[in-house]
Amino acid sequence: MKALPGALRQGLIRCGDCGALTKRGAASRPCPVCGSQLHARIPNSLQRTLAFLLCGYALYIPANIFPIMTVTRFGAGEAHTILGGILTLIEGDMLPIAILVFIASILVPLLKLVGLSLLWLCVFYRWQVNARRWTQLYRIIAFVGRWSMLDIFMISILISLVDLGGIAQVLAGPAATAFASVVVITLFAAKNFDPRLIWDNQNV
C-alpha cells in the first residue's frame, strides 16, 4: 500500500506545540492558534543531534571505566565500576538484579546511541527504508530513555540508607556524573532529532 503524501508535500505545516495545520507560506509567521513560531522541521535537527551523539559517545567511556560509587567501611574505601558492581551482584546470587542493572546501565544507553546514530545516518545519506518501522524505532528510543537513570536512583538510595558516619558510607564516583550526563544528552539527542526527516527522504 502506497503511503499518502505528508502535510508538507500538501503545502501544510503542523505546529509543534498545538498540532494545528497552517499553509506552508505562513512559516515566517506565528501559529494562528497558539502563537508559537512555525517550523516545517526542527531547525538544525541533524547538526544538533550529531553534536549530542558525539558528546554521548565521549562520555559513555568514562561512565563505564571510572568508579560509579565508593563504599567506605571503617575508613577503608572500595571503588566499584558499573561492570564491577554487576559482577559483585552475580557473585552474591543476585542475578536478576545484576541483569536489570546491566540492561539499564550498559545496554540501554549504548543501544540508544547506536539507534540514534542509525537514524541520523538514514536521514543524512537519504537511505530508502521502511519509514514506518524506522519511525517506530525512534519512538522506542524516546520511550525507554526514562528508564536509563536506574543506577543514579540506586546510588541516591544507597547514599541515604548507608550513611553511618565513620562506620560505613557510600559516595558517588566520577562515573556517576558521566553516566547521568550520557542519559541527559541522549534525551536531548532524541528530542532534537526530527523523525519526519525520515519520511522526507522516501520516494512517495
N, C-alpha and C positions, 0 to 999 in steps of 0.2 A: 504494500500500500504506500503510495507516494505521499510524503509529508506535505502539509499545507504551508504556503509561504508565511513567514513570520510577520509580526506587526511592522517592523522596519521596512520590509520589502513591499508592504502595502502603503507606505507613506505615513506610518503612525509611530509615535514614540510613547512608551509606557513610563509613567512617573515611578521612580524607585521607592518613593515614600507611600503614596496613597494608591498607586496602581491605575490611575486614570490614563486614558489614551488621548493623545493630542496629535494634531497634524504635525508632520516632520518639520515643516517650516517654522514651527514655534520653538525650536530647540534653544534659541537665544533668549527666550522669554521664560519667566517663572511658570510653574504649573498653575493653570487657572483654578484648580480645586484646592490645593494645599499651599501653594506659593513657593514650593521648593524649586531649585534650579533643575531644569530638564537636561538630561544627557541621554543620547541614543545608546551609549555604552559607558561603563565606568571609565572615567578619564585615566589614561596611562595605566590601564589594568595590567598589561603584560610587564611593563617596567617595574611597577610596584611589587607584583607577585614575585618576579625574579629576584629583586633585592631582598625580600623577606626569605625566600628559599635559600639563597646563599648564606644569609645570616643563620638560618636554622641549621644548615649542614655544618657550618663552622662551630656552632655551639653544641651540636649533638655529640661531638667527640669528647670535649672536656666533661660533658654531663655524664659520660659513661666511664671515663678513666680516672676521674678525681673522686675523692670520698664524698658521698652524699650525706653522711652523718658520722659523728664520732661519739662513741659510748664510753663514758668515763666512770670507772668503778674504783673507789678508794684511791683516787688520784692518778690511776693508770688509764690512759686513753687508748681506745682501739678504733681505728678508722674503717669504715665499710663503704665499698663502692656498690652501685646498684647490682652488678653481677655477683659480687661477693655476698651481698645480702640474700640474693636468690639462692645461692649455693648453701648458705647457712640455714635458710628455711628448709631446703631439701634434706640437709643432714639432720635437722630437728624434726623430721617426719611431718612436715607441714607442706606437703607437695601441692595441695590445692591453692594455698596462699601464694606459694612460690610461682605457680603458673599464672595466677592473677597479676602478680607484680611484674612478671616477665612480659605479659601481654600489654599491660597498661604503661609500663615504664620503658620498654625497649622496642617491642614490636609495633605498637600503635604509632608512636612518634615517627619511627622510620618509615612505616607504610604511608603515613600522611605525607611525609616529604617526597617519597617516591611517587605516590599517586598524583600529587600536585605538580610534580616535575613532568610527569607524562601528559597531564592536561595542558601544561604550558607548552610543551613540545608539539602537542597535537595542534594547538592554535597557531603557534609560531611557524611551523612548517606546513600548515594547511593540509594536514592528513585527511583523507577521505575515510571517515569511520562511521560507525553506527552512533549517531549523535545522541540518540535516546539513552543508550547504555552508558556512554561517557558522561552524560548529564547525571545519570543515577550514581555513577562513581563519585562525582563531585558532591552530591547530596549525602552520600555515606560518609565521605571525608569530613564534611561540615558537621554531621551529626555526632560522630564518635569523638570529635575534638574535646568535648566537655568531660570525657572520662580520662583524659590524659594527665590529670592533676592528682592521681591517686597517691603517688609517692609523697607529694608535698603535703597532702592531707594526713598521711600516715606519720610523717615526721612531726607535724604540728601536734598530733595526738600524743606521740611518744614524749615530746618535749614537755607537754603539760602534765603527763602522768608520771614519767620517770624523772623527777626532779627532787632529789633528796639531799640537796646541799652538797656536802663533800663526799657523801656515800656513793651516789650514782647520779649521772647527768647524761642527757642526750643533746648534742649540739649539731645543728645543721652545718653541713660542709659546703665547700665551694661548688660542688656538683649540683647541689640543690638550687642555687641561683641560676646556673647554666640550664638545668632541666626546666625550671619554671619559665625561663626566657624562651626556650625552644617551644614550649607549649603555647605561650602567648604569641610568638612570632608566627607559628603555623596557623593560629587562629586568624591573625591579620592577613596572612597569605591567602587563606581560603576566602576571607571577606573581600579582599581586593580583586580576586580572580572573577571575571565575568563569564559564567558558563554560556551566555548567549553567543559568545565569540565562536564556540564550537559549531553552532548552527550556521553562523555566517559563512563558514568555510565550506559548507556542504553544497553540492550541486542539486538544489531543489527548485 
